[in-house]
Amino acid sequence: MSSDTTDIDVQEKVDHLPTSPGVYMFKDKGGNHLYVGKAKRLRNRVRSYFQDSGGHDGRIKVMVRKIDDLEVIVTDSEAEALILENNLIKKHQPRYNIMYRDDKSYPYICITNQERPRVFPTRTVISDGSKYIGPYDSVMHMRRMLETIRKAFGLCTCAISSKNINRTKGAPRWGSCLDDYLDRCSEELDFEEYKANIEKVERMLNGRTDQLMRDLKEEMQIASEALEFEKAARIRDSLKAVEKYSKKMKMVADKKVDRDVYALTVDEEISEACGVLFKIREGKLLGKFHRFLKNISHLEEGEMLQSFIEDYYTGQFAGAIPDEVYVSHDLPEDDPLLQYLWQERGRKVPIHRPQRGEKAQLMRMAMSNAELLLGQRKLEKEKANRKRIPNSVEELKEHLQLDRLPRRIECFDNSNIQGSDPVASMVCFVDAKPRKSSYKRFNIKTVEGPDDFASMKEVVSRRYKRVMKEKQQIPDLIVVDGGKGQLNAAIAALKEIGFYGECEIVGLAKRLEEVFLPGKSDPVMIPKTSSALKLLQQVRDEAHRFAINFHRNKRAKRTIKTELTNISGIGAKTAQKLLNHFGSVKKVKEAHKKEIQAEVGEKTGETVYSYFRDKEESFEEE
């Protein structure tokens, strides 16, 4: 099948999609899943991928070019679509969906699916009908919980199962039970009392300690009045153990409320995010959980956070739904999630972004945890990267006969349209990977008109004057986008400020991918198959992309100050997105509310639509 025919087939499917909620799946020629997504209106959402005005980043554009087939599943509601989407993502692991990474194997407390259920810690989750409570970020917290269960309810909580007992060797050396432990565990307890204790354990594991303590006091009173003093003494001991545990739990809310607090932070350098969950039950911090998110370069922070929350609640270990949910960023499309939480809880579960007071302070604590965890993750990756030098870096040193390995490369590019809004960019690559925190933008200050040579001289001079003044890290290699002219302008700048010779410098001409070196008339031609040339091209293309984006943004701030930005809550980014899609403010005014909402979300779309309708009504009144 030709690619043209394939495109037509997919487009025909898109044109005939329903406007119902559902899930869509993009596949490549091999039938592999590229992406799984959900939509309130399938046709609108899927069509947006194939529109030039969609404003997609390079990663999504590459994905769209690979799409060979489209499959959809229509659902009755957005909540059903949410559940189905997450199940399909877990099943197929599509390449372009967010990937979740756990930096460790989390421990859980398992309550087995047996006549006499056992309670024990495990890092292995089996789909056998057992209940798994967790995951626990803190092993110490989990052990304290297990010790309380043992003391309060007389249940053995050793991590022994039929799978890890070798009866030919007797009892495990790390356990205190005999090899026939499984047959006799807590057998001294009456069966009904055992079942009642397991129910209390579940309540305690889910953070219901206040109600549990009230019930234990009532049971103790009843046993005393019935002159069952031994039973009353056992309950008293249970109550003391639960009270002791409850006092150690950190109180973080004035009200005894069940609350989940989600925070997310992003590090663009390693292109990962960290999501953190604080589980608060009865006003006390029951535990926290975190995951790292990858494949996020095309997403806003709110979209990442929403994906993290949806993945958790539709997963196997979500547990009880809380009274309320607090988030660090606004969720762009929270209707499916709200609908799902309502179904699971049986009543509305509000989602808020706290701005002040106790809740905002709690959010800051969650954000600090996320930043700390992501910082540790970044250090681990940098430490691992320092141990290996990419082959492309070594090849580049050989091909250009450099004195040292070009581990840190800084590359410059200019951007302007007939001299208007002239800007320049500098990108930084360390060990062949972009170091985005070191990127720089420059407004051209001393050059009038489209003079690339003079612009290059200005920005190179400004950059390395500052490097010398602030004693910043010196690059191993400077790359300028262009041929001899741009290279000579950069060299002249470095000589004027006394920086020439501190590091190597080359020019990369785009037409034939020639590399110009100082003092040499003939360029170096690196083989096209070499990873060294691919590295130089990647650095140059990234500098060009960064410069173009800066130029567009600068021009947009000057020319796209439209009526849209006068709407309360609508910024330049949202205005640009609407203009890209609809083409003009007039067409935005004429658009249906659902069309606007499909592009910028329910709440923002309602704001834009209402603004123009209100203006029409005010004109009519006049």
VORO-515662 format. One record per residue: x, y, z of N, C-alpha, C in turn. Coordinates in steps of 0.05 Angstrom, whole numbers, plus 5000, padded with zeros to 4 digits. Atoms other than C-alpha are relative to their C-alpha. Layout:
<pts>
XYZXYZXYZ ...
</pts>
This chain:
<pts>
501749765000500050005000501850255000 498449755001502850684981499450185024 500449824978503651225033497750194995 502249825006498751664996497349885006 502550144995493351144999499549975030 500350034971494751035072499050265013 500949744989493951775087497050054995 502849965007487251785051498349825018 501650194983484751175090499750115028 500149904973486551485157498350255000 501549765001483652155136497049954997 502850075003477151825114498849915027 500950094973476651495183499650245018 500249764984477852165216497450154994 502449845009472352505175497449875008 502450144993467351965194499849935030 500150064971468851945269497650135012 502349884986463052075316501050235018 499349794981462852665363499649915029 500450124973461752195422502749995015 497550054985466752095479501149724994 498850265006471651525471503050015002 497150035000478751285463500949964971 498850045027483051325400502849895002 497350135000489250925383501350044972 498449975025494451105330501949774998 498250235004498450525300501850064976 498149975023504450485253499549774981 500450205021505250035192500249725011 499750264988507349455236497849935020 502250054981500949505278500750075028 499249924973504849775338498550255008 501549764990501150275382502050235004 498449764997504150965376499050185023 501149824980499351345421497149915006 502850054991492951225461499150255015 501049764987488651815481497049985003 502949994996481651985505499050264990 501149755010476952515480497150025007 502849954995470352835498498549994973 501250025027468952895423502249894982 497950145014472952395383500850154974 499449885026472452745315501750255003 498549754996474853425340502849955010 497450054988480553145381501949874980 498250145019483352665329500750174976 499649835024482553165272502250215006 498049804993486953665310502949914995 497350105005493053215301500950054971 499349995028492653285226499750284988 500349735009491654035222502750155003 497449854999497654485205500050215022 500249794979495055005255499949895028 500250134973495254505313502150095020 497949904982501654815341501549775014 498750234987504654125354503050034999 497149994999511954045374501149784981 498750185019516953645333499449715005 500450284993515852995371497349904990 502750075009508352985356499850004969 499950005029509653175283501249754989 498750255009514252575276498049775004 502050214996508852135307497950004979 502249985020503552385259500949894974 499050115026507952215200500249695000 499850304998508451495226497249875001 502750124997500851405234499249864974 501050165023498450855187497249905004 502750104994492050645222498950145024 501449874977486950925270497849815009 502150164988482450535317498750155022 501449864978477150825363498149815014 502050144984472750555418498250215012 501949814990466450955433499149915028 500950064973464450995507497550165006 502449864993458151225542500650265015 499449764984461751745584503050064999 497149934998468352115593501449835022 498850164978469451725658500849724989 499350265012469151065619502450024982 497749965018473951345568502650025016 497749974983478751535624501049735009 499250274990478750825653501249844977 499150165023479450505584502750094990 497449895010485050975563502349905017 497850084983489250805624500549704999 499650295003488050055617501549944974 498750065026490150075543502950105000 497249904998496350495559501749805015 498550204984498549995612500449744984 499850255015497149415564502050034977 498449985024500549685501502650165002 497649834996505750175528500850154975 499549865025505250645468502550195003 497449854999511751005450499650295006 500249724998508951705450498250095024 501449934975504851675515502150055022 498349964976507751905581500849735011 499050254987512051365611500650065029 499649974972512351265686502449835009 497650144990518751065721500150015030 499750014971519250835793503049965005 497150024995526250935822500649785020 499650234982525250325867497549834998 502350184998520749735878498650065026 501449904976515550005927499049765016 501150214983513449585987497050055004 502949994995506049436000499549825025 501050184980502249116057497849844987 501950185013498448516031498149875021 501950164985492048226060499049794981 500450225019491347546028497049934997 502750095006485047265996499749715010 500250274988484346676044497750005021 502050024979479346416095500950145025 498749854978484046666149502250184986 498149835015487447256112502550055016 497549934987494647386127500750294993 499149725004497848076133503050005001 497150005001505048166110501050204980 498849815019509748646073501049854975 499050125024511548506001500750214979 499449825023514648825939499049874974 501050155024511448315892496950015001 502949985002504348455870498949794981 501250225016500247855845497050044998 502949985004493247885815498649745008 501250254990490347345860497650065018 502349934983484647715894500850125026 499149884975488947955952499850304998 500049714999488748675975502850105006 497449894996494949095970499750305008 500249724990495349736012502750134996 497549855005500550255992499850144974 497350074991505350365961501050195021 498849844979509550616018502750114991 497449885006515151116005502049955022 498350044977517850996075499749715011 500150274989519650286096499650015031 500349964971520150536168497150045008 502949964995512950776165498549744998 501450265004510650106139500649815023 499350194979514449716192498650095026 501349914976511450156247497049924999 502850095004504550006218499749705006 500150294996505949256218500349925029 499550054972508549276289497550065016 502549934987502149626311497949784996 502050215006497849096276500649755017 499250234984501748546311499250035030 500549954972501048866380497050045005 502849924995493849116372498149774995 502050205008490548516339501049715001 499050274996495047916354500549854974 499550135025496447776281503050004994 497250025008503247536257500350144973 499749845024505948006203502749944987 497450075012512347636182499649984970 500150015029514047666108500549724990 499750285007513146916099497649924983 502250115016509046586045500749724991 499550275009508345896016502149994978 498050005022512846115958502850025010 497249974991518946286001500749825024 499350194980518645726052501049744987 498950255009523145136037499849815024 500550164977520444596083502249805006 497750194995526644166075502150135017 498049864985530744706109498950115026 501149904976525944876165499250294997 500949735000524145586185502150184987 498149805012527146176146501750135023 498249894979533146466184499150285009 500849734993529947156183497250015013 502750014988523246926213500149875027 500050124974521246716282497949775002 502150195000515946216261501049724991 499350275007516245456252499349954971 500450045028516045146183497149944994 502850045005508644966192498450255007 501249744992507245706206497450064986 502349925015502245796150497449865009 502450154992497645266177499050085028 500849954972497645526249500050305007 499849724994498246286242497650115014 502149884983494246626297497649825004 502350184997490045996305498750015027 501349994974488846146378497650195000 502349815002483946696356497649854989 502650105011476646506346499750114972 500349935028474846516272498650274996 501549755003469747076280501650245010 498349784989474547486323502250064980 497949965020479947376270498950174977 501149845022475347636215499550295008 500549734990473448236258502750155002 497449874998480848386270501150084972 499149945027482348356195498550254990 501549765008476748866183501150255013 498849784986479849316235502750084989 497449965013486649236203499650164975 500549865025483749466136499350305006 500749724993480750086169502450165009 497649874990487250246203501950074977 498249965022491250166139499050224981 501249795016486450646104499750265016 499849754985487651176158497650065018 502449964984481051086196500649945030 499250064972484451096265498150125020 501749874981479751586300497449845005 502450164997473451186286500649735012 499250264989477150536301500450025030 499649974971479250796370497350045014 502749974987472051006385498649735002 501250275000469650306366501349825020 498650164981474949976408499250075029 500849914973473050396469497249895006 502850104996465750196459500049705005 499850294996467649456453501149935027 498850044973471849496516497950045021 502149954980466049806554497949785001 502050225001461249266531501149755013 498750244988466148706550500250035030 499849964971467149016619497349975013 502750024989459749076631499049715000 500850285001458948346611501849835017 498150134982464448166661502049824985 498050145016468847906604502750155002 497749834994475048196635502549944983 497750075016480247806595499750134972 500549885026476948036530500450315001 499849714997476548746556502950095002 497149944997484048726574501349994972 498850025027485748496503499350244983 500849765015481649056473501450255010 498549774989484949556521502850014988 497350015011491749326496500050094970 500249925028489449396424499650304998 500549715001486850096438502550165006 497549864994493450306469501950004977 498250025023497350056409499150184978 501049825021492850426360500450295007 499749734991493051056402502950094997 497249935002500651036404500850054971 499449975028501050946329498850274989 501449765009495951506317501450255008 498549764990499952006359502550054983 497549965016506051886315499450104972 500749905026502252066252499950305000 499749715001503552776230497350134994 502549855005497453236236500650234981 499449795020497353686174497550174993 502449845007490153946172498450055026 501649944976485754296223497549835001 502450175001479653916200500849714996 499450295004479453156204498749924974 501050045026478553106130501849814984 498450175018480752606077500750164975 499149825021484852966025502449884986 497750085015489652775969501250264988 498649765009494853305952502149924979 498350085022498353255884501750244992 498149795009504553665864501849894978 498250085021508953645803502050214993 497949815009515453955782501549874976 498850085025519353915716502950094999 497349925007526653915697500449964970 499850015029527454085624502749884991 497350115008534853885623499949704996 500150295002533453155635497349914988 502650055012526453215604498449795016 501650174983523152885663498550175020 501649864979517953085715499749805023 500550174977516552835785497350085012 502649964987509452755812500149895028 500150094972508352705887497150015010 502750024987502052495925500349995030 500350014971500752645998497249895006 502650114993495152196025499450085029 500849904974491752536083497349885008 502450124991486552156123499450095029 500849894974482752456182501950225009 498249774994487353056178502949935005 497350094995493652636186501349894975 498550095023499052486135500449705002 499950294999498051746122502549894985 497750095016503651686070500350174975 499649865025506651956007501149814979 499350175023508051675938501050184978 499049845023512051925878500749824976 499150135024513551735807501350214981 498849835020517852015751498649964974 501450005025514752195685501950064977 498349965024518252135617498250044976 501549945024516152295545498150245005 501749784992513652975568500650264985 499049755013517053475520497750154987 502249875015510453625484497750085018 502249964981506253725547500450245018 500049794979504454295594500049865027 499850114973505354195669497349895009 502650084993497854155679499249734988 500650255014497253595628501549765013 498450214987502853195661498849935027 501250054973499653275730497449854997 502650145004492853065704500549714993 499450275008495952445672500949845025 499150134976499452275738497749935019 502350044982492952345778498249784988 501750205012488851945728501249725001 498750264999493951395726499949885028 500150104972493951345802497249905007 502750074992486351335812498949764985 501150225016485050835756501849755003 498250224995490750385780498949805021 500850224982490449765824500150085029 499549954972492550105888499050275010 501049734993488650755891498850015028 501350004974484850555953497550175000 502449844998479050975979500350284988 500049725011477351625943499650205022 500249814978478252225988497650194998 502149805001473452796005500650224980 499249785017477453295964502849954990 497350035013483453345917501150284996 498749745005488453915915502449964981 498050035021493154035857501850254998 498149785002499354465844499750164974 500449865026497254645772497149954991 502750035011490554755738500149764980 500250225018488354125701498450094975 501349895024486554285628497349884994 502550145007480953765620499349825024 500550154976478653545689497249875001 502750114999471453355671499949705002 500150294997472852615659500949905027 499050084974476752565724497950065021 502149934981471252925763497749804999 502150195004466152465733500749725012 499150264990470251845750500150005031 499949984970471452075823497249995012 502850004991463952205831498949724999 501050275002462351505807501249825021 498750184980467451175853499350075028 500549914972465851595915497050015006 502949984996458351665904499050285005 500749724998458552415911502250174988 498049825013462253015883502550025016 497449974987469653045898501350254987 499049755013472053765885503149984996 497149975005478953905855500750305001 499349724995482154555879503050044996 497249914999488654935869500350215022 499949814977490155255936501850244995 498549755004492555975937501250115026 499149894975493456136010499249825024 500850144976493055876081501349735003 499050274992493955176109500449824975 499950185024492554826042502350084982 497849915016497555256004502749935012 497550084986502855116057500549704996 499750285005501554376049500949944972 499250035028502154445974503050074996 497249925002508854795982501849775011 498550234989511254206025500149784979 500050215021509153715970501850084977 498349915022512554145917503049975008 497250034990518954155959500949714998 499350295002518853395962500449934971 499750065029517853355886502650114989 497549885010523653835873502449855011 497850154988528153455921500549744986 499850265013526652785889501050034972 499149965027527553055819502950094999 497249924998534053385839501949765005 498450244995536652725866500149824975 500150155026534452385801501950124980 498249865019538252905760502949945007 497250064992544552805801500949724993 499450285007544152055791500649974970 499650025029543552145716502650134991 497649865006549152645713502549845008 497850174991553652185753500449774981 499850225019552151615706501250104973 499049905025553452055645502950075001 497249934997560152295672501849764996 498450245002562551585671500449904971 499750085028561551515596500050244982 499849785020563551975539498749904974 501350095025559051925478501949974977 498350055023562151655415500250244982 500149775017559952275377502050215009 498149794990564152725422502949924994 497350095006570352295413500650024970 499649985029569352275337500450294991 499849725007568453025334502850115006 497249924994575153125368502049914979 498250115020578552675318499750144973 500449885026575352965255501050294998 499249725000576753685275502850055012 497349994989583453525307500250215023 500149814977581553895371501949925022 498150064979586153945430498749865024 501350134977580953715480497249904991 502650115006574453325480497950225001 502149795000568553785461497649915017 502250104983564353565521497950215004 502049784998561154255529500350174975 500149855025559054585464498050225003 501949775000555955275458499750094971 500549945028552755455391498250254997 501449745004550256135365498550004973 501549965025544956315313498550265002 501549755001541556955290497349954987 502650025013534357065269498850284997 501549755005530657655237498649984973 501349995026525957815180500450284989 499349745012528858365136500950205021 498949824980532258655197498150065023 501949934978525958705240500349805023 499950164976526058445311502449815001 497650185001533258185306500649885027 499350134975535057675359502149794993 498150225004540257135370499649805023 500250204979540656495411502749865004 497850174994545856075445498949755014 500750254986544655345462502549865009 497750144987549054895504499549705000 500150294999550354155496502349905018 498050124983554053755549499949694996 499850295007556353055529497849924981 501950055022551853085467497150025008 502749964992545653255507499450295006 500649724995542153935510499950075030 500049894972543354325576498350254999 501849785006537154765571500250225021 499849794980538455135636502350204992 497849825009544655435601499450154974 500749865025540955685539499850305005 500149714997541356435527498550124976 501249855022537156925486501250285000 498849745003539857585459498250184982 501149795018536258205433502350164988 497849865013540858525382499650305006 500249734991542359225408501550204983 498249805013547859545366499949994969 500050045029546159305295497350084989 502549935014541059615248500049874973 500350145025538459235189501049715002 499350295000539758505169503049964995 497150055002547258445183500849775018 499450244984548757735205502850015013 497250004990556257845213500250185024 499849814977555558455258498449895024 501750114978549958115298501549775014 498550224988554357495309502250115017 497949884985560057935331499050115027 501149884975555658295382499449795021 500950194980552657685415502349835011 497750154990559257295419501650175020 498649824982562557905450498650025027 501649974975556957995501500149755017 500050264985556857255519502649965015 497550084987564257165534501250225017 499449804980565157835568498849925026 501450084975560157585618501349755012 498750254991563556895622502550085016 497649914986570057245641499450155025 500649834977566957745688499049835024 501350164979562857215727501449745005 498550254997568056665720498349754996 501750225007563056205688501649784987 498650225013564855525659500550064971 499249955028568655595593499349754984 500750235017566055155536502649874989 497850135014570554645502500050084970 500249935029567954855433497750204996 502049815008564255455405499349944971 500950045027560055335342498350244991 501749785011557355905299498649894976 501550095023551855775249500650174977 499249845024554755995183502849924990 497450065012560955985140502250185010 497649854992567356385139499350275011 500749734991563957065147499250015029 500950014972560356885212502349915019 497850094983566456515238502050225005 498049784997571157105225498950225018 501249794982566257585259500149915029 499850104972566057135321502950015010 497249994992573657075322500950285006 499349724995574357835317498950095027 501249934974569657905377501749895022 498550134979573657405418502750135004 497449874998580257755402499750275013 500449734988577458445420499749995030 500450024971575458205490502149845014 497950154988581657785501499349725008 500950274994578057115501501049794980 499250195021580956815437502249825010 498050204991584856175450499249865025 500950144976581055995513498649734994 501350255008577255465474500049994969 500250035029576355195403497550144989 502349875013571655545354499949904971 500350085028568755305287497450124989 502549925013563455515237498949774984 501350225014558355035207498250124978 501649905023555755225137497849804993 502250185003548954935123499949874972 500550095027549154855047501249734995 498650255004554354305044500949875026 499250094973555154185119503150005002 497149974997562254445115500750125027 499149894974566054585179502550174995 497849825004570655195177501550045026 498349974977576555245224501650264998 498549755001580455875243502749964985 497450005013586456025198500349804977 499950195021584655485147498150074978 501749915022582055655078498049784991 501750225009579254965062498449895023 501750114978573354695102500649705005 499850294994573354015136497349884993 502550145007568253535107499849745016 500350234983566053045160498149804985 501750205014563052395131497150025009 502949964994555452435127498949795019 500950224983554751775164501150035029 498649984974559052015222498150115022 501549904978555852115290500950285009 498949744993560352725298498550224984 501549815016556853085240497150025010 502850004990550052885267499850165026 500049844975551953195334500150294993 499849725008554053845301497350104988 502649925012547553855260497950035022 502049984979543453725322500350265016 499449764985546854295359499250244984 500749785017546054765300497050034997 502949995003538754585289498550095025 501249924975537154675362500350305004 499549714997540355365362498150154981 501849885019536255535300497150005010 502850024989529755285332499650195022 500349834977531055665395500050304992 500049725010532656315357497450074986 502549955014526456245313497750035019 502149984980521956125373500150275015 499649744986524856735408499150234982 500749795019523957155346496950024997 503050015003516656925338498650115024 501349904976515057065410500350305003 499649714998518157755407498250144980 501749875020514357915343497049985009 502850044991507957625374499350205021 500649804979508558075435499550284988 500349745012509158665388497550024983 502249995020503858475337497549855008 502450164993499157985371498850095026 501449894977496758435425497150054991 502750005012489558275405497950045022 502349984982482758345436499949765018 500150244983483657635462501650035026 498449964976489057845510498850195020 501449824982484358355540498049855017 501850164984479957785566501349915025 498950084975481057655639500749705001 499150284998485157015648501149894974 499050105026487256965575502750134995 497449895005494657045563500849984971 499049995027498857115501500149724988 499750275010499956365495497349884991 502650105008492556195495498950154976 500949845023491056775448501349904974 498550105024496456515400498849744991 501150265007493455815403497450034986 502649955013486556075385500450124972 499649885027489256505328501249804981 498850205017493355925301497849824989 502050185008487155495299497850134983 502249875014481755985277500850204978 499149825021485956465237499750305006 500449724994483257125264498250035024 501749954977479757445323497049994991 502850015010473457515280498949724999 500950275001473156775269499649875027 500450094972474056645343497350095010 502649894991468057105356497749844988 502250145014463856715305499949705007 499950294995465956025330498049925021 501850124979461255575370501649955025 498750044974462755485443501549735001 498750264999464354745434502649994984 497649985016469454905380502350135015 497949864984473155395425500949825023 499350184978472854905484501749774992 498450235010475654345441502950084997 497349905005481754785428501550085026 498649894976483155095497498949895026 501150114976479054685546497450125009 502749934992472354735580499850285013 500349764985473455305629501050254984 498949785015477855745585498250064976 501849965023473255635525497450145008 502449874989467255835567500550305004 499349734995470856475587500150174975 499749865026472556675515497350034987 502649995013465656505489498150205014 501749824985462056875544500850294997 499049725004466457495534498750124975 501049895025464257585462496950015000 502950004999456957405476499050245017 500749784983456757915533500350274985 499649755016459658445486497850054980 502149975020454358305434497450105014 502449914986448858385486500250295008 499749724991451759045511499650194976 500449835024451859315439497050024993 502950015007444559095429498550195019 501449834980442459465493500450294993 499449725007445860105469498350084976 
</pts>
